[in-house]
Amino acid sequence: MSSRKVKCGIVGAGWWGTYAHVPALLGHPGAELVAAQTCDPTGAAIVERDFRIPVLTSWGDLLELPDLEAVVISSPPNLHYRQTRAALLRGLHVLVEKPMTIAAGEAADLVELASRHGRQLLVSCPWHYTEHGKEARRLARAGKLGEIRMISVLMTNQVDHLIRGQASKPTYGEPVLWPNIGTYSDPAIAGGGQIYAQVSHVAAYLSFLTGAAPAEVFARFQNDGSRLDIYDVINVAMDNGCIVSIASTGAAPISRRDYEIRIFGTRAILYLDLWNGKMALLPRDEGVAVDYPELEPSAIYPAQAPARNLVDCVLGREENLSPGTLGLASVKILEAACRSASQGVNLILHGDRAS
């Protein structure tokens, strides 16, 4: 095996960047994390102390570091497009946090740019890397479920305190740094509430599993007194004829969160309970039901997997399991859902536009 190390950087070394991406790159034998970036002087001092890596205040300066090959963009959503575009133009491979961008046209531009420059573009969705997720994708795309007619999704998490701007308490893991409230509660930064913070995962997962793209979107939001949406109900028609219902809220109890997906095919039904690491396959008619082994707790949400996949893609060791095309499909749904909820209409997607 080659001893070459991919020189990497991280733009936006905040809560999630320091929890997931910095440890992933420091622990990868094929990566060399040369520097991170944050605008927060206090956070920079903590990152330098705890991880012993240089921290820059300017993301532009980080992108210009000599011999840099790959970068993780883990900044607030409103900066993703500008920073990812600059990195791709610099000739870097990029992993960008979800949501990939605020607008679908921006996401489409990044996908085209990465393709034109021959660079890897990944969107950070850890659910794409679980053993259940990979097997579910194989089953769906190999026709083992038959024609997929309907998908039902329930996703809840306790993030409404962030969306409301009430507190910066993290929602997952033991943090090095705490989230900045404005990243989730300021519409100009976040793009939206639950729709951009959490439904971005679901919207990408639909295309990850099926290979289909969204064709129509109808949505209803309930803000519950907040500036941004807290409760979301979304109907999506995919271009393969599959219809999808998504119910999602950030107002979950502290004791429980749900991420349940039911895929209804003409041959079989696949049940996934992602937060509990469970999956089952039930044939419609003849055949044997399969209960897959439950995932170990550490494998349920592999937070470090996206950054590790970035490095392995650059080294040619793995396929890109979360390509930018999935981020584009996700943002198409998010943007259309926001327009649908505000206008009360069903939107038909035309390329990167909705009408």
N, C-alpha and C positions, 0 to 999 in steps of 0.2 A: 504494500500500500504506500502511496506517495506521502512524503513528509511535508509537502507544501501546505502552507497556512494562508488562508484567505484573510487579507487585512480588512477589518470591518470597523465601522463607526456607528454610533447611535445618536440620532437627532431627537431631542425631547426625552431626556433621562429623568422622568418624573415618576409618579406612582407605578404605573404598569411597566414602564421601561426598566426601572430598577428591580421590580419584582420578577419579571419574566425574561426580558431580553438580555440584560447585562449578565445575569448568571448563566444563561444559555450559551452565550458567546464565550464567556470566560471558561466554561466547562467543556467546550467542544475542542477536541484535539486538532481539528483542521482549521480552527479560527484563531486570529489574533485581533483582539479588541484594542485598537490603537488609541481611541479617544471617544468620549461622549460629549454631549452638549446640553446645556440647560441655561435659561436666562435667569434663573433664581440663584443668587449668590449663596444663600444658606444651603440650598439643595446641592449646589456644586461642591461645597465644602464637605458635605456628608458623603457624596458619591466618591470623591477623591480619597477621603479617609477610609471608607468601608471597603471599597473595591480596588483602591490603589491604581487608578487609571487617570490620565489627564482629562480634565473637563474644560471645554471651551464655552464661551458665552455666545459666540456667533455661529449659527448653523452654516452660513456661507463659508466661513473659514474651515469648518470641519470637512465640508465637501471638497475643498481644495487641498487637503492633506496629500502628500506624495504617496504614490503606490496604493492608495485606497481602492478597493475593488467592490465592496458591498456596504450598504448602509441600511439601518433600520430607522424608519420614520415613525416615531412614537409620540409625536406632538399633538396638540389639540386639533380636532377635525378640520377647522377652517384653514389650517396651514398645510394640510396633507397634499393638496394639489400643487401648490407652488413649490414646496420642498421636494416632492417626488419628481416633479418635472425637471427641476434643476439637477437632481441627482442623475436622472436618466440622460440628460443632455451632457452631463459630465462623463458619461460612459460607465456608470455604476449599476450594479445589480441592486434591486430594492425590495425590501419587505416593508409594507406600509400597514399601519394599524387600521382596524375597521372603525367607522365607515371609511372606505377608501377615499372618497371625496364627499362634498355636499351635493354637487350637481352631477347628473349623468353625463352631460357633455364633457365635463372635466375628466371623469373616469374613462370615457371612450378615448379621449386624447392621450391619456397615459398608457392605455393598452396598445394603441397604435404606435406610440413613440417607443415603447419597449420592444415591440416587434420589429420596427424599422431599424433600431440600433442593435438588435440581437442580444437583448439583456433580459435577465430573469426579473419578473415582476410578480410578487406574492402579496396577498392580503392576509392579515393575521387573524385567522379563525381556528383556534385550537381544536374545535369539534371535528374538523376535517381529518385529524390525525389519530383519532382513537381507532382501536381494532374493530369496534362495532361500526364506526362510521365507514371505514374502508370496506368492510364486508357488506354493509348495506348498499353502498355505491356499486359494488360488484354485482350483487344480486339484482338491483334495479336495472343496471345498464346491460346486463347479460340476458335480460328477459325472464329471469327466474320468477318474477312476480306477475308475469304476463304484461298486458297493457295497463299502465298506471292510470287509473281513472280519477282518484281523489286522494288528497293528503290533508290530514287534520293536525294542527299544531297548537299546543298550549305551552307558552313560555312565561314564567314568572321569575322575578328576582327582587331582592330588596335594594332598590336603587333610587326610590322616589325622594329620599332625603337629599341626594345629589341633584336630581332634576329640579327640585324645589329651591335649591340653594340654601338649605337649612343647616347642613353639616357636611364635613368633608370625610366622614368615616369611610374607610375602604369597604368594598363589598366582597372581597375575596383575598384570602391569604394573609400572611403577616407582612406588612409593608415596611420598606425602608423609608419611603416618603409618603405623605398623604396626598390625596387628590386635591387639585385646585377646584374650588366650587364652581367658578365661572366656566370651566371646561364643559360642564354638564348643564348648567342652568342659564347661561347666556345664549339666546338664540343665534346671535351673530357668530358665536364660537362653535356651538354644538350642532347647529342645523335644525335640531328638534329635540324632543325629550326621549321618551321610551323608544320611539321609532328609530332614531339614529343610534341611541346608546345600546339597545338590546335586540330590536327586531332586525338590525343589520346582520346579526348572526343567522337568524332564521332565513332571511331573504337570500343569503349566499348559499345556505345549506340546500335549498330547493334545487338549485342548478347543480350543486355538487353531487347530489344523489341521482338526479334524473338526466342531467345533460341538456335539459330543456331550458328555454328562456321565457321570461315573463312577457305576456301579450296584452293583458288587461288587468286593471287594478281598480278596486272600489274600497274605500276605507271610511271608518268612523272613529273619531278620537273623543276622549273625555279627559279634560285637563284637571278636573277636581279642584278648581281654584288656583291652579298653577299657571304660569305663563306658557308652559310647554306641556305636551301630552303625557299623561300618566297611564291611561288605559287605552289600548288600541285594539280594534277589530278590523281585519283586512281580508278581503277576498281577492284572490289572484287566479287568473286563467293563464296557464302556460301554453306555449306554442305547440305542444304535443297533444293538446286536448285535455290535459289533466286540470282539474279545478282544486283550489287550495283554500282552506280557511285557517287564519292565524288569529289567535287570541293571546294578547300579551299585556302584562302590567308590571310596573316597577314597585307596586304597593303590595308586595308579598310579606307574609309574616316572617319574623326572624328565624323561626324554627323550621321553615320549609320553603323550598323553591322547586319549581316544576319545569321540566323541558321534555314534554311527551310528544312523540310524532307517531302517527299511524298512517301507513302507506297502503292504500287499497288498490290492489291489482286484480286483473281478471283471473289469475291463477292462484294468487296467495296474498295474504295480508302480513305486513311487517310492522311490528310494534317496537318502538325504541323509547326507553326511559333514560334519557341521557344523564341527568343529574344523579341517578342511582346506578348507572352502569349496567343496565339490563336491556336485553333484546330477545325477541321471540318471533318465529316465522310460523304462520298458520296457513296451511293449504286451504283453498276454497272448497275443494271436493276431495279427491283421493290424495293420499300422501301422508307423510308423518310430520307432525309438528316438531319444531326444533326450538329448544330453549338454550340460547348460547350462554357459555360461562360468564358469570358476572365479572366485570372489570374490577381490578384492585383500586382502592381509593385514589392512589397516586396516578392511575391511568385514566380516570374519568374526565379530567380537564387538563390535558398536557400543555400547560402554559408555555413551556420552553420549546415545544416542538416546531412552531413556525420559524423561529430564528435558526434553529438547527437545520431545518429543511432548506433555508436560504443558503447556508454554507455548503450543504451537500449538493444542492443544485449547481452551484458555481463550480464545485469540484467534479461534477459529472457522476456523482455516486447515486443520486436519487432523482425521481421525477418531481416536478413541481406539483404538490398535492393541493395547493390553494392558489391557483393562478389569478392574475388580475382580471381575467374575464369573469370570474365569480364575483369579484368586487364590483365590477360594472353591472352585472345582473342584479346584485343587491341594491345598488344605488338607484337603478331604474325603478325598483319597487318602492324604495323609501321616498324618492322625490315625487313619484306619482301618487303615493298614499297621502302625502302632505297636501298636494293639490286637490285630490279627491275629497279629503276630509274638509277642506276649507270651502270648496265649491259645491259639495254635495252631488258630484257627478261620477259616473264610471268613465275611466280614462283608457283609451286604446293607445298602446305604445307603437310608435313608428320610429324604428332605429333608436336614436337617443332623445326623441321627443315624445310627448304624450299629448293626446287630444281627445 
